[in-house]
């Protein structure tokens, strides 16, 4: 009996230590961090949601695909920002008609010599120039033709926003002054004034464009 107790005693200690650490690390710590983040950073803890008339329409850190001429366009996305259309037969397709493959992130990962990359850029450029006929191909900012690694980048450069405004003004009926102010309101500076570049949040700009169009109408 004593021998059995001596064998079970280390097992009991190991079980007790495992249980204690499981409660501390698996339950207590996550609850503490969630509680602190909700208290100190409530908006971020809820997903940094963007609201339109009090209704969540997305997150400011996840891009969306916009195809209407009256809205600002983001960078190309290999996953179309997970935006799809549902057809009458129930099939889900991306805006270009290709089958929706499910929620994902990532890029096509084409090499610079891949003809599919050249084809994709040429098609994107053609669409952009059709919507913005006053723009010359060589004046299109690079980020409007290059996809991000995640395919979900919510930002573009100020230059990429500015070059789209004349076309948006014509399609939306809003003045250039109004559109320029909306873009300025959602332009973020460099991190700590040093790191990175200035960026424009596409979703936030488009929410304000939609609001301004409703007020105009």
C-alpha positions as CSV (number, residue, x, y, z in Angstrom):
1,X,0.0,0.0,0.0
2,X,2.8,2.4,0.9
3,X,4.5,1.5,-2.3
4,X,1.4,2.3,-4.3
5,X,1.0,5.7,-2.5
6,X,4.7,6.5,-3.3
7,X,4.0,5.8,-6.9
8,X,0.7,7.8,-7.1
9,X,2.0,10.8,-5.1
10,X,4.2,12.2,-8.0
11,X,1.3,11.6,-10.4
12,X,-1.0,13.5,-8.2
13,X,1.5,16.4,-7.9
14,X,1.9,16.5,-11.7
15,X,-1.9,16.5,-12.2
16,X,-2.3,19.3,-9.7
17,X,0.4,21.4,-11.3
18,X,-1.1,20.8,-14.7
19,X,-4.6,21.7,-13.5
20,X,-3.4,24.9,-11.8
21,X,-1.4,26.1,-14.9
22,X,-4.3,25.2,-17.2
23,X,-6.6,27.4,-15.1
24,X,-4.1,30.2,-14.9
25,X,-2.9,30.2,-18.5
26,X,-5.9,28.7,-20.3
27,X,-8.6,30.5,-18.4
28,X,-7.5,33.2,-16.0
29,X,-4.9,35.0,-18.3
30,X,-7.2,35.1,-21.4
31,X,-10.1,36.5,-19.3
32,X,-7.8,39.1,-17.8
33,X,-6.4,40.2,-21.1
34,X,-9.9,40.3,-22.7
35,X,-11.2,42.3,-19.7
36,X,-8.3,44.8,-19.8
37,X,-8.4,45.2,-23.6
38,X,-12.2,45.8,-23.5
39,X,-11.7,48.4,-20.8
40,X,-8.6,50.2,-22.2
41,X,-9.2,49.7,-25.9
42,X,-13.0,49.0,-26.4
43,X,-13.1,49.8,-30.1
44,X,-10.1,47.7,-31.0
45,X,-11.4,44.8,-28.8
46,X,-14.6,44.7,-30.8
47,X,-12.8,44.5,-34.1
48,X,-12.2,48.2,-34.9
49,X,-15.6,48.2,-36.6
50,X,-16.7,50.9,-39.1
51,X,-20.3,52.0,-38.6
52,X,-22.8,53.5,-41.0
53,X,-25.8,54.9,-39.3
54,X,-24.9,52.8,-36.2
55,X,-24.7,49.6,-38.2
56,X,-21.4,47.8,-38.6
57,X,-20.3,47.6,-42.2
58,X,-16.8,46.2,-41.8
59,X,-13.5,46.6,-40.0
60,X,-11.1,49.5,-40.6
61,X,-8.3,46.9,-40.8
62,X,-9.9,44.6,-43.5
63,X,-10.4,45.9,-47.0
64,X,-13.5,45.4,-49.1
65,X,-14.0,45.3,-52.9
66,X,-15.9,48.3,-54.4
67,X,-16.9,48.1,-58.1
68,X,-19.3,51.1,-58.4
69,X,-17.8,54.2,-60.2
70,X,-18.9,56.5,-57.3
71,X,-16.6,54.8,-54.8
72,X,-12.9,54.8,-54.2
73,X,-11.2,51.6,-55.3
74,X,-8.6,49.7,-53.3
75,X,-5.6,47.6,-54.4
76,X,-6.1,44.4,-56.5
77,X,-6.9,41.3,-54.4
78,X,-6.4,37.7,-55.4
79,X,-9.3,36.8,-53.1
80,X,-11.5,39.8,-54.1
81,X,-11.5,40.8,-50.5
82,X,-13.8,37.8,-50.0
83,X,-16.6,39.7,-51.6
84,X,-18.9,37.5,-53.7
85,X,-22.3,37.5,-55.6
86,X,-24.9,34.8,-55.2
87,X,-26.5,33.8,-58.4
88,X,-30.1,32.6,-59.0
89,X,-29.0,29.0,-58.9
90,X,-27.3,29.5,-55.6
91,X,-23.7,29.5,-56.9
92,X,-21.4,32.1,-55.5
93,X,-19.0,33.9,-57.8
94,X,-16.5,36.8,-57.5
95,X,-17.2,40.1,-59.2
96,X,-15.3,38.9,-62.3
97,X,-17.5,35.8,-62.6
98,X,-15.0,33.3,-61.3
99,X,-16.2,30.8,-58.7
100,X,-16.0,31.9,-55.0
101,X,-13.5,29.5,-53.3
102,X,-14.4,30.3,-49.7
103,X,-13.1,32.9,-47.2
104,X,-9.3,33.2,-47.5
105,X,-6.4,35.6,-47.6
106,X,-3.2,35.6,-49.6
107,X,-2.0,36.5,-53.1
108,X,-1.6,34.7,-56.4
109,X,2.2,34.8,-55.8
110,X,3.0,35.2,-59.5
111,X,6.6,35.7,-60.4
112,X,7.6,38.8,-62.4
113,X,8.0,36.7,-65.5
114,X,4.7,35.0,-65.2
115,X,2.4,35.9,-68.2
116,X,-0.7,35.6,-65.9
117,X,0.7,38.6,-63.8
118,X,1.1,40.7,-67.0
119,X,-2.4,39.7,-68.1
120,X,-3.9,40.6,-64.7
121,X,-2.2,44.0,-64.6
122,X,-3.2,44.8,-68.1
123,X,-6.9,44.0,-67.3
124,X,-6.8,46.0,-64.1
125,X,-5.2,48.9,-66.0
126,X,-7.8,48.8,-68.7
127,X,-10.6,48.9,-66.2
128,X,-9.0,51.8,-64.3
129,X,-8.5,53.8,-67.5
130,X,-12.1,53.2,-68.6
131,X,-13.3,54.7,-65.3
132,X,-10.7,57.4,-65.4
133,X,-10.2,58.3,-69.1
134,X,-8.3,61.5,-68.3
135,X,-5.5,59.6,-66.6
136,X,-2.4,58.4,-68.6
137,X,-1.2,54.8,-68.0
138,X,2.2,56.0,-66.8
139,X,0.5,58.2,-64.1
140,X,-1.3,55.4,-62.3
141,X,0.3,54.9,-58.9
142,X,2.0,51.6,-58.4
143,X,-0.1,50.4,-55.5
144,X,-3.3,50.5,-57.6
145,X,-1.8,47.8,-59.9
146,X,0.0,45.7,-57.2
147,X,-1.8,43.3,-54.8
148,X,-0.9,43.0,-51.2
149,X,0.4,39.8,-49.6
150,X,-2.8,39.3,-47.7
151,X,-5.2,40.4,-50.4
152,X,-7.1,42.3,-47.6
153,X,-5.1,45.6,-47.4
154,X,-7.6,48.3,-46.4
155,X,-5.3,51.2,-47.4
156,X,-4.0,53.0,-50.5
157,X,-1.6,55.9,-50.9
158,X,-2.9,59.5,-51.0
159,X,-1.8,59.7,-54.6
160,X,-3.9,56.7,-55.5
161,X,-6.9,58.3,-53.8
162,X,-6.3,61.7,-55.5
163,X,-6.1,60.3,-59.0
164,X,-9.5,58.7,-58.6
165,X,-11.4,61.7,-57.4
166,X,-12.3,63.4,-60.7
167,X,-14.0,60.2,-61.9
168,X,-15.7,59.8,-58.5
169,X,-16.9,63.4,-58.6
170,X,-18.5,62.8,-62.0
171,X,-20.2,59.6,-61.0
172,X,-21.3,60.7,-57.5
173,X,-22.3,64.3,-58.2
174,X,-20.1,65.4,-55.2
175,X,-17.7,68.3,-55.6
176,X,-14.0,67.9,-55.6
177,X,-13.7,70.0,-52.5
178,X,-16.1,67.6,-50.7
179,X,-14.2,64.5,-51.9
180,X,-10.8,66.0,-51.0
181,X,-12.0,66.8,-47.5
182,X,-13.3,63.2,-47.1
183,X,-10.0,61.8,-48.2
184,X,-8.1,64.1,-45.9
185,X,-10.3,63.1,-42.9
186,X,-9.3,59.5,-43.4
187,X,-5.6,59.9,-44.3
188,X,-3.3,58.5,-41.6
189,X,0.2,59.8,-41.2
190,X,3.4,57.9,-40.6
191,X,3.6,55.8,-37.4
192,X,5.2,58.0,-34.8
193,X,5.8,60.4,-37.6
194,X,8.7,58.3,-38.9
195,X,7.8,54.7,-39.9
196,X,5.9,53.7,-43.0
197,X,4.0,56.0,-45.3
198,X,0.8,58.1,-45.3
199,X,-2.2,55.9,-46.1
200,X,-5.9,56.4,-46.9
201,X,-8.5,54.0,-45.5
202,X,-10.7,53.1,-48.5
203,X,-13.7,51.8,-46.5
204,X,-14.0,54.8,-44.3
205,X,-13.8,57.1,-47.3
206,X,-16.5,55.2,-49.1
207,X,-18.8,55.3,-46.0
208,X,-18.5,59.1,-46.0
209,X,-19.0,59.3,-49.7
210,X,-22.2,57.3,-49.4
211,X,-23.4,59.6,-46.6
212,X,-22.6,62.7,-48.7
213,X,-24.5,61.2,-51.7
214,X,-27.5,60.5,-49.5
215,X,-27.5,64.1,-48.2
216,X,-27.1,65.4,-51.8
217,X,-30.0,63.3,-53.0
